[in-house]
Amino acid sequence: MIRFFNWLFPHPFLTLLMAVVWILLQNEFSWGMAVFGVILGVIIPRLTANWWPDRPQGFRIVKMIGYVLIVLWDIIIANIEVAWIILTRRNKNLRSVWITIPLDLRSPEAITILAGTITLTPGTVSADMSNTGHHLLVHALDAKDPDAVRDDIKSRYEARLKEIFV
Amino acid sequence: MNWAEIGTYFAAICLFVGAFFALVGTFGLIKLNDSMTRLHAPTKVGTMGIGMILLASMVYSFVQGQGSLHELLIMAFLFVTAPISANFISKVNIHRRSCDTPPELAKTEEWSTLVQREEDAGAHPEQTLSKG
C-alpha cells in the first residue's frame, strides 16, 4: 500500500503545488477545474519521475512556509537599506566586495534555493559556484565586514534550509 | 470609512511605495558606475517595486468585488526567474573581466565560470564569447 502510494505520488508536494497553480490560473474557483488540477498534479509528476531520480526525499512544508516569511521580511528591510545607500552614498565610498561562502548543503535543489534567496535580497547577488560545488561566490553592494555577511547568510538561510531538506 | 474606502487607500499607498522603489532602482542603474554594482539596482525593482504594484492590483480587484489572485502567480514566477538572469549577467561580467576578479579558492577548486577547458586554451575571451 505504501509502495503504491510512493509510486503514484513520487513527489506529493509537487502534486499539491501543480493543483494550486492550476486553480489560480483559472482565477475563479469551480470544482470541475479543481478536480482537473488534481489529475494534472498526479499525472505530470508520475510521467516525469524517471527523469528526476535523485529528487530530495524529505521536504518539510511547514518549515518552508516559515522560511518564505522570513525571506519576505528580509527583502523589505534590505530594500529600504539599499535604497538609502543608492540615494545617499557616493560611488567611491561604496565598499563592494566578493564574498566566498563555504557550503554545507549538498543537494542541488537546496543550493538553488539558497542562491535564489541571496539574489532576491537586495544588496547581495550570487554570481558563481566552484566546480566541486562546495563554495558559492556572492557579490555584496556595500559590506562593512564581509565575514559578518557570510556568517549572517550561513546562520540565517543555510541553517534553515538544512532543516527543510532532510 | 467602510472597507471599500480603506482598501482603495491601501491600494493607493502600495502603488506609491512600489513606484518609489522602481524609481530608486532606475536611478541606481544610472548612478552606479561598475557593472557588478549596477546589477544590484534592478533587484530592487524586481522585488519591492513589482511586488507592491501587484499587491495594489490584487487589493483593488477585491474592492471592486471581482477578486483576482493571478498576481500571486506573477509574483511567484518573477521570484523564480529573476535570480537566473542576474546570475547569467554576473557570469558574463566575470568572463569579460569587466569587474574585479573573484578571490582565489584553495588549490583543488576553481570557480566554474573560470575553468579553462581544452578547446578554450589560447583563445581570447572575446572570441570565446562570440563563438557562442
Interface residues (C-beta under 8 A of the other chain):
Chain A: V21 L24 L25 N27 I75 I76 N79 V82 A83 I86 L87 N91 L94 S96 W98 T100 A115 G116 T119 L120 P122 G123 V125 S126 A127 D128 M129 S130 N131 T132 H134 H135 L137 H139 L141
Chain B: F21 V24 F27 G28 K31 L32 N33 D34 M36 T37 L39 H40 A41 T43 K44 G46 T47 M48 S68 L69 H70 L72 L73 F79 V80 A82 P83 A86 N87 S90 K91 N93 I94 D100 P102 P103 L105 T108 E109 E110 W111 S112 T113 V115
